[in-house]
Amino acid sequence: MYKIEKKRLFLPLILIMFLILIEEVRDFVYVPIIVFISFSILFWNYPWLVYRTVSKPFYYEDLFIDETKLPNYQISNKIKKKFENVLIYILIITNSLLVSALSDYWLYRITHITNLFQIAGVTGGIIKIFQILNNLLCRFLLKIMKRCVNDEKEKENKLEELRKEKEIELKNAFWNKTINVVKRPRANTE
């Protein structure tokens, strides 16, 4: 039998978003709640959708850059994984909130529009608003995360220094106990 991740079992719940098409549901249930749940599940299962929003864009000049010579922090994998997970989950929540808020705004704006070009214009504007808000939020979040990573790295370095000092003290204590230098009077060799 195949082993399926538990989060994949929630994927069918994304289909609740189609309940928005029923007018009675739109009248009695707040639309952003449905959209938030659907997109949270989607982003949780496919985090590359939100991770891509904060990744560096690829430019023509990047073809000629040797990435192995770029400076890189010497940070343990434990810290990298910890902050990567924190970043992904924060991005999942914030992107889901943004999508739900903008879907409500889109639904509000589109109810009185009948022209297809107006709908396309409103949709494009909302996507641009989403992009700007998400970019600002991610920059702010990344600055905070960088500060936290630096603090965590400093703590790790201090702990490593303390560990080395203790190790040296233990070695010195060991050698002082094992080598007992006793001065004896010299024998008369004349």
N, C-alpha and C positions, 0 to 999 in steps of 0.2 A: 504494500500500500504506500502511496505517496505521502510524504510529510509536507503539509501545507502550513505556512506561517499563520499564526492566529489572526494577524491583522488582515490577511487576504480574505478571511471569512466575512469581513465587514463590507467588502466591495459591493455586494448586491444592494446595500442600503443607499448607495449613490442614486439608485433609481427613484428614491423618494422625491428627488428634485423635479421629476416629471409631474408630480402632484400639483405643481404651480399652474399647470395648464388648465386645471379644473377651477372654475371661477369660485365655487363654494369654498374651496380650500384657501384660495387667496383672500377671501373675505373673512374667514374665521381663524386662520393661522397666519402669524406674522412671517412673511416671505423670507426675510434674512435668516431666520432660525433654520428653515429647511435648507437654504443655500449654504449656511455655515456648516451644518452637519455633513452635507454631501461633499463639500470641498475639503473639509477636515479629513474625511475618510480618504478622499482621492489623494491629497497631498501627503497623508501619512503613509499610504501604500507606495506612492511614487514621489519620494522626496526630491528627486532631481528636478522636478517641476519648480520647486521653490528655491532650490540650491542654485539653479541656473540664473535666478534673478540677481544674485550677488556675486556671481563669478565674473572674472575678467573677460571682457570681449576679445575676440580674436581679430587681430589686425594683420594687414599685409606684411608689415615690418616684423611681426612675430615669427615669420617663417625663417628669418635669418638670425634669430637670437639663440644662443646656446644656453639652455635653461640650467644646465649643470653648473655653470659658472655664476649663476645668480646667487646673491647672499640668501642664506636660510638660517632661521633660528635653530639652535640645537635644543630642541624640546623633546621630552620623552613622549613616547606613543600614548601613554596613559593620559597625559594632559591634552594632547591633540585630540584624542577620541572623546574625552570628556567635553571639551569646548565645542567640538564639531556636533555632538549630539545636542547640546544646549542650543546652539545656533539653529540647527535644523528644526527642533521643536518650537522654538520661538518664531521662526519663519513660517512654519505650518500654521500656527495660531494667528499670527498677524496677517498673513495672506488670506486665510479663511475669513477673518473679520473684514478685511478690505473688500474681498469679493462679495460678501453678503451685504455690506453697506452700499456698494456700488450697484448691486443687483436691485436693491430697493429703490435707489435713485433712478436706475434705468427703467424700472417698471413704472415709477411715478411719471417720468418724462415721456414714456412711449404710449401711455394710455390715450392721449389726445392727438397723436400724430398718425396720419394716414399715408403720407408720402414715403415711399421706400428710401429716397435719398435723405430725407430728414432722419429716418431711423438709423441709416448708416452713419450719418454725421454725429448723431447723439451717441451711438455705440463707439465710434472712433474717439470722440471726446472723453467718454468715460474710461476707455482703455488707456488713454494718455494720462488722465488724472490718476488712475491706478498705478501706472508706471512711475509717475513723479512721486506720489506718496510712498510707494514701496521703496524706491531708490533712496529717498530721504531717510526713511525709517531704517533701512539696512545700513546706510552709512553711519548713522547714530549708533546703531546696535554694534556694528563692527568696531567702532572706536572704543566703546565700553568693553567689548570682548578682548580687544588688544591690550587694554590696561589690565584686565583681569588675568590674561595669559602672562603678561610681564610680572605681575605680582606673584602668580603661582610659580613661575620660573625662579624668581628670587627666593621664595620659600624653599623650593627644592634644592637650590644651590646652597642655602644656609644649612639645610639638613645634611647635605652631603659633606659640607665642611665640618660640621659637628661630628658626623660619623667618622670622618678621617681622623679628627683630633682624638676621639675616644679610642679609636683603633691604635693610634700611636701611643696613647697613655697605657693601654692594656699591654702592648708589646714591651714598653719600657718596664712596666711593673713585672711582667713575666721574666724578662732577662735579669732584672735586679734580684728577683727571688731565686732564680736557678743558678746564677753565678755568684757564689759566695766567696768573695775574695778575702782570704784570711792572711794576714801578714804574720809570718813566722820568723823567728830569729834565724839568721843564716848559720849554717853549720861552719865550724872552723875548718877551712880547707887548707890552711897553711902547713 
